[in-house]
């Protein structure tokens, strides 16, 4: 009988007791004692029994297909696998090919029907053991993550072997800073990656794995940059010095990745030296999100024009495209309706507007917006002052509302008792009860508004002042940066009048525009 030997060692097991050499010797001795011909053998080292993507098992399948195996010898069934379902399927596969599985130390034979129940029980025990170990490991890792454990440091950092302190790798950090600089200068992700490859700059894989020998893809083996490499660096908050653990949970058994909500992640502020300051990082996220949302592109080596993807034609709804013009040695960038560019004047007019004109409009609108916000904040100051004068009045209103609620609750109780005694007219009573319940809800909301009015007014004023201060910082610069411009402005609509003049309308992000006109008031 042709026997195939299989042995496996997992890293969480007793290496001395379950060593590969020890397992192999047990199988060889058994085969010799029973007169089996050893037709081949395979093994897996440092591999979990919960996964079946194993080289050793694949070799068994090839041998079975070639008819080289009559019996598969294992030290015990847990060596074959710990996942009860997949282990059972593998044993069934061997049975279909007339191959027995024999556990040497347990004396279990898959060809013996009397052993089927024992095999099922062993698989349950093995599965539970593996999952229990996994749970304990995850709990330990989770606890270390809470205290600030670093597993894989991003490019630009390394851990001191003696002190365990996370330090900056200046060579790699310079590359990270250059990525942010190029990104703010208008270069796209692909352009940055291609430029680094042309210059021979090593990718993050080189700095992360230069002292290891993991299995690389072709791109990683050559340490080449790709678009996603650049994107990951721009999105990695670790460069601000903040360590964020427990962002995802990966199941190697079920091949799933679950994203953990931000509130359940473990954040460690100022955990390591910052390579990129927080303001620069936040602006980069705004700029990246805007570019990805609008889908703007640029030819290799060219920068992305600052208003691309933001300007819409008010007539046909098409995006505007950027063109660089040079006349008599003077160069400028202008934007024109894409419909006109592609289909001509019969479809839509050009709506041409220069980048410098848009810059002036943006700056002027931001100045006006700042003033509107300051005016609104003054309105809130007046509201707070009026509140302080009327506070006794509002206190009396709260007392009156509370008394009304108690009266309505008493009426509801009486109506419920009457409804019990007069079931024929239950619908009438239900309608009366619902009306009073609605009045109670309305009065409860009024009480809540009265109590929170002072708080909401002060909070709103603080928000407005914070926005005004941010605009002050933006307007201090002679030129509104791309990131700040996209942070404030969501869309620019351009309408062409009959006389050829243009009307430009800005749509601001979030509450920037609304904040200048919204005013919270209470109706007595």
N, C-alpha and C positions, 0 to 999 in steps of 0.2 A: 504494500500500500504506500502510495506516494504522499508524504507529509510535508506541509509547508509550516515553517516556524514564524510566528509573529510575536514581537515584544515591543512594549512602549513604556516610556518614562515621562511623567509630568513633573514640572518644576516644584509643585507643592507637595511632593511625596518624599518619603524617606529614601534618599538617593543610595544609601548604603544597603538597605534591606532590599530595595526594588531595583537595584542597578541593572542596566541592560545586560551586562555580562552574567550576572547572577540569574536573571530570567532565562537567558539563552542556554545556560548550562543545564537548568532544570528541564527545558524542552528537549535538548539533545539527549540527556540521560534517558528520558521517557521513551523517545523514539528508538533508541538503541535497544532498550530492554524489551520492547514489543515488536522488534524486527521491522520497523518502518524505514522506508527509503526516504531520506531527506532530499526532496527535489528542489528546495530553495528556501530562502528566508528573507524577511524584511522587518524593519523596525522604524519607530518614530521617537525621536528624542526631544524632550522639552515641549511636548505638544499635549494640549488638553484632550481628555477623552470625550468632551462634549461636542467637539467639532469632528466632522468626517471628511474634511478636505485635507487628507493626509497622504503623503507620498507612499508610506508603507502599505496602506490599504489599496491604493491605486495599483501597486505592484502585485498585490494578491489578485485583483480583478483581472489583470493581464494574464497571470498564470492560470487562473480558472478558465479563461477563454481559450487558452492554448492546451487545456486538458492536462495540466501538470500537477493538479492537486486532487487528492481523494479525501484528505482530512487536514483541517487547519488546527494546529496546536497552539494554545495560549496558556500562560501561567494561571490566569483566572479570567473570568468574563469581563471584569473591569478593564483589563488590558485591551480588549477589543473595542470597548466604548462604554461611556457612562450615560449617554443620552438614551433613555429607554426606548423611545420610538424608533430612532434611527438605527440603534443597535439591533432591534427586532427586525427591521427591514433588511439590514445587511445579512443577518442570519437566514432570513427567508430567501434572499438572493442566492446564498450559497446552497441552500436546500434544493432550490430549483435547478441548480447545476450539479446535483448529486455530490455535494461536498459537505462533510460533517465538520462540526466545530466541537473540539474537545478541550475542556478546562482541566489541566493536569492536576493542580492542587485541590480542586473541588470535586473532581470525579464526575463532572456533568457532561453529558453527550447529547448534542442537538438532534441526533438520529433516534434517540430513545424517547418515545412518547411519554413515558413516565416522568421524564425530566422537564417536560414543558412547563409545568407549574413552578418548578424550582427556578428555571431560567427566567420566567416572568417576575418572580419574587426578587431574584438577584438584580434584575435590571431596575426594579423600583428602588432597591436599596442603593445601588450605584448612582442612580440619577439623583436621589435625595442627598447623598454624600457630596456630590459635585456641586449641587446648588447651594448646600449649606456652607461649604467652603467658600464658594463665590460670594455669598452674602456676607460672611465674616470679613473677607478681603475688601469688599466694597465699603463696609462700615468703617474699617480701618483707614482706607484711603479718604473717605468722606471726612473723618475726624482730622486727618492731616491737612486736607484742603481748607477746613475751617480755620486752622491755625496758620495757613500760608505756605503750603507745600508747593514747590515748583517741580513739575515733571519735565516738560519740554520748554526750555526758554526760547523765545523768538530770536531771530537774527539780530545781532547787536548787543546781546548779553551773554555772559558766562558766569558760572558759579566757582568761587574760589575753593579749591580742594581742601585747604586747611581750615578756613573759617566758615565756609558754607555761605558766605556773603555773595549776593548777586552784584556783579560789576559790569561796567560798560566795555564792550570790545570796540575800541575806537575805529578800527579799520572797517568793521561792519556797520557801525553807527553812522559813519560818514556816508555810506551808501544809502542808508535809510533817510538821512536828512536830504540827500540829493533827490530822492524819489519825491518827497514832499515839495521841494523847491521846483522841480520840473512840473509836477502836477499843478501847482499854483501858477506856473508860468504859461499854462495852457496846453501842455502836452498830454496826449491820451495815454491810456494804460498800455496799449500795444506798442505805441511809439517808444515809450520809456523802455519796455522790455527788449525791443529790437535794438535800440541804441546800446543798452548794456551788453547784449550778446555780441554786437559788432566790436565793442571796446574790450571784450574778454573779461568782463566783471562777473565774478562767480555768484551763483544764485544762493538763496537761503539754505538749500540742501547741502551745499558745500560747508557752510559755517555751522550747520546743525549736526552733520554726520561725518565730518572729516576725520574723526577719531574712531568711527564705527564702520561696519561693513554691512549695511542693510541691503535688502533687495531693492534695487532702483529700477525705475522705468528708464527708457532710452534717454528721454529728456533730462531726467534727474541725474542719470549716470554721467552725463556730459555737463552737469551743473548749468543748464541753460535757463534763462528767464522766460516765463510765459505771462500772458495778461493777468491770469488769476494770482500769480505770485505777487505782482505789484499791487493788485487790489487788496490782497490779504494784509499786506504791510500797512497800507493806508487805513484799513479798518481795524487794525490791532490796537486796542486801548492800552496794552502793556507799555507802549512807547511813551505814555504820559507818566509812567511810574506806578500805575495801578495794576495790581494783579487780580484777575477775575477767574476764580475756579468754579468747577461744577456747572459749566455752561451747557454741556451735553452729557447724556448717558448712553453708552454704546453696549449693545448686547452681542457678544461674539457668537453666542449660541443661535439666536434668532436673526442675526444680521440686521439689526435695527439701530437707528440713532434717534434718540428723543431729545429735542431742544428744551432746555430748562428755562422757565420764565425768569426775567431779570430779578424779580423780587426774591426768588429762591436761590439765586447764585451767591457765591461767597466773594465779596469784594474786600480788597486790602489796599487802601489808599496809601500813597507814598511808600510802597513796599520796596521799590528799587529806584535808582537814579533815572530821571526822565531824559529821554533823548529828544522828544518833541513836546513843547509846552501845550497845556490843555486848550488854550484858545486856538492855536494853530490846528490842533487835532479836530476840534469841533467844527471849525470852518471847513476843513477838508471833507468831513462827513456830509456837510450841506452841499458842497460843490460836487462831490461824487454822486450823491443821490439825485441831484438835479441833472447831471450829465446822463446818468443811467436812465432816468425817467424820460428825458427828451430824446435819447438815442443819438446824440450828436457824434459825428465822426470827423476825422481830418486825415489827409494823406500823410504817409510816413514822412517824418521830418518837419511837418508843419504843425503849428499850434492850433488849438480849437479857438475860434473867435468867440469873444466873451458873451455875445448875445445870441449865439446859435441855439436853436431849440426853444427860445423864449418869445420870439416875435411872431405874431399871427396876423394874417390879412383879415381885416374886418369884413371884406366883401366876399371872398371865396373860402376863407378858413384855412388856407394853405400856410405852411411855415415860410419864413423868409430865409434866403440863403445869402451867405457872405461872399463878397467879391472884393478883391484888392485892385485898386486903380492907381495908375501912375501917369501923371501928365506934367510935362515940363519939369521933371525932376521931383515933383511933389507927389507923395504917395498917401493914400488913405483907404480905409475900409468902409464899404457901403453895403447895405442890406436891401434886397429886392424880393418881391413876391415870387415864389417858386412856380406858381401857375403861369405867370407871365413869362418867366425864364424858359419854361418847357413848351408852352403852347402858344405864346405870343399875345399881342394886345387884344385879339378877338375874344379871348377867354377872361383876361383880367389885366388891369393896368400894373405898372411896375412898382408903384408905391415906394420909390427909392428914398432911403434915408441914411445919412452917414453915421458912423459910430460915434464921432465927436458930438454930433447933435443929440444922440441918445444919452451920452454921458452928461451933457448939460441939463437935459430934461430930468434925468435921475437925480442929479444933485439938487436942482431947484425944487423938485417934489419932496425930497427928503427934508429940506429946510422947512417947507410949508407943513409937512407932516409933524415935524418936531414942534412947531409952534402950536398946531392944533392940539397936540397931546398935552403941552404945557397949559393951554387954555382949559382943557378938560380936567386936568388935575386941580386947577384952581376952583372949578365947579364943585369938585368933590370936597375941597376944603370948606367951601360954603355950606355944603350939605352936612358935613360933620358939625360945623358951628351951629347950624339950625337944629341938628339933632340934640345937641347939648341943651339948647333952649327949650326944646319940646319934650325932653326926656320925661318930665313928670306926666305930660299928656299921654305919652306912649305907655308909661307904666299903668296909667288908669285904663287905657285901652286894653292892655293885656289882662287886667283884672276883670273888666267887663266881659271880654271874650271868654275868659275861663268860666265865669258865672253862667253865661249863655250855654256853654257846652254842657255844664252840669245839668242845667234845666232840660236841655234836649235829650240827654241820656235818661233822665227821669221819665220824659214823655215816651221814649222808645220802650222802656220797661212796661209802662202802663198799656201801650198799644199791643205789646206782645201778649199780655195777659188777656186783653179784650179779644185778640185774634184767636186765642185758645178757646174762649167761650162762644165765639161767633165764627165758626169755620166756614160758613156759607159765604161770608164776605171777606175771606182771607186775602184776596187780591187787593182789596181796598186798603186793608191794614198794611200789606207789604209795600204798597206805593207810599203811604204816609211814613212808614219806617225808613224807606230808602231816601225820601226827601230830607228827613232829619239827619240821617247819616251823612248825606252830602253837605248839609249846613255845618255839621261838626268838622268835616274834613277841611272845608273852606276856612272856618274860624281857627282851626289848628295851624293852618298854613300862615294866616295873618299873624298869629302869635309868634310863630317861628321867624317871620320876616321882621317883626318889631324887635325881637331879641337880637337878631343878627345884623340889623341895619347898620349899626355903628361899626361892627367888625368888617362887614362887606365894603363899606364906604372907604375905610382906612386901607383895607387890602387893595382895593381897586386903585386908590391913589398911589400906593407904593408900586403897583405894577406899572402904572403910567410913568412914574418918575424913573423907574428902572429902564423902561423903553426909551425915554428921553435921554437918559445918560448914555445908553448904548448908541443912540443916534449922534450924540455929541462926539463920541470917540470916532465914529465912522466919518463924520464931517470934518474932523480935525485934519484928516489926511487930504491932500490936494486931489487925490484920485480914489474913487470908491473901488475897492478891490472886487475881483470876480466873486469871491466867496461871500463877502458882505452884500454885494448886489443881489446874488441869488438867494441869500438868506432873507432879504427884505422883499424882493420883487418876484412874484410867481409868473406873471405873463404880461406881455406888452402887446396891445392891440393897435394897429395902424389903419386908419380910415382915410381914403383920399376923396376930397371934395371935388365938386364940378370944376372949380377954378384951378385945380391941380395942387392946392394946399393940402397939408396932412394934419389930421387930428390924431394925437397919440394919447392913449389911455393906459395907465398902469394898474395892474391888479396886484395888490400886496399879499404876502403870505400871512397866514394866521390872523391875529387880531390887530395887526399894525395899523391898518386903515380904520377898522371899526372902533379902535380904542379912542379915536379922536372925537367920536360923536356919541357913544353910548353913555348914558347917565342913569344910574339906579335911583328910583324914586318910590316912595310909599304913598298910597292913596289913603287918606284918612277915612 
